[in-house]
Amino acid sequence: MSRIFTVCRWEWFKLQRRRMPWILLAILFAFSQLSIWGGYASYAFAAARGGQVLVPTTPTNPGRPRMVSCNALEQDAGSVLPADSSPQVVTSLAMQCQVQKASLATRYQVFAPAGSVTLTLSVAAGLGIILLGILSASVVGIEYGLGTLRPILTRGTGRLPWLAGKYLMLVGVTTAALLLVCAAAAGSGALAGKIAPPPPDGPNLLAISWSSLGISFVKTWGALLAFVTMAGAVTLLVRSTAVGMAISLGYYIGEGILIRLLSIAFDWIDKVGNYLPMRNISTLASFRTNIAAAVNINANGISALHASLVVAAYAIGLAAIAAVVFRRRDVVGAVGS
């Protein structure tokens, strides 16, 4: 254990002096904040106008249909609608405005504190997986590229402690990064919720509790760690940062496309896809505290338990295979990227 923690500390010492991980963290932070403040801007625009409706053209008002704010429509419908607008059109526009105002309470929750963290978890589940795949391939494969693995092992570090130390450091970095962006999201959500116009009274379709948010955090964290483990294992097997990165990210993007194409010809392919790694990683990371996830089943019909078991099996299996191969084969010199 002492060797593992020594490797972990040394890996962190090296990593924090590289620019790449900080750039990846900045990208994740920027997209997380952009999604929150984009939601705030969209809500503030809609709240200031009470929503907008499309006014159809009439014989006395030809041309393109135009947008009219619901506030103006409620204050003086005669001044904003064509004079020959039928009562049915007026009633329909009024009903549309009521629906839009009712949805403002839900839109407010998107960037409010709990909702802002949920939004950040969604960003981490998509963009974060790609960024962590790049990081894990770089961390595991850097010694192969520089040719420094042989000197490290000859000093008595040991192959399994070396590998375990790298994985332990990646787990710590992943956890710290996710906590950091979620904490920043909570702060931004609190500020945005305070300066935003208060939502109208109405049903809140995005009721989010902090306890359920914690469950969503754990699921997203587990999905990220699973992909980090698999990307690191692939890199270890191919002994190349660039190739490991290409295979991991290529499979992440290509699995869903391939399943969709094959399912056109074979109906049973979609069922096979329920046991493939990326669909289950995406499923596990996509469980959120909202209406669609209230029954804990996603659009693919995969439960959180099913996704967790499949993801764990792939992560443990690939890591074990990589560790066995790593212990038995010779260490080569520098292979470049």
Secondary structure, DSSP 8 states (H G I E B T S, - for coil): -HHHHHHHHHHHHHHTTSHHHHHHHHHHHHHHHHHHHHHHHHHHHHHHHT-EEEE--BTTB-SS-EEEEHHHHHH-HHHHS-TT--HHHHHHHHHHHHHHHHHHHHHHHHHSHHHHHHHHHHHIIIIIHHHHHHHHHHHHHHHHHHT-HHHHHHTT--HHHHHHHHHHHHHHHHHHHHHHHHHHHHHHHHHHHHHS----SS--TT---HHHHHHHHHHHHHHHHHHHHHHHHHHHHHT-HHHHHHHHHHHHHHHHHHHHHHHHH-TTHHHHHTTSHHHHHHHHHH--SSSTTTTSB-TT--BHHHHHHHHHHHHHHHHHHHHHHHHHS--------
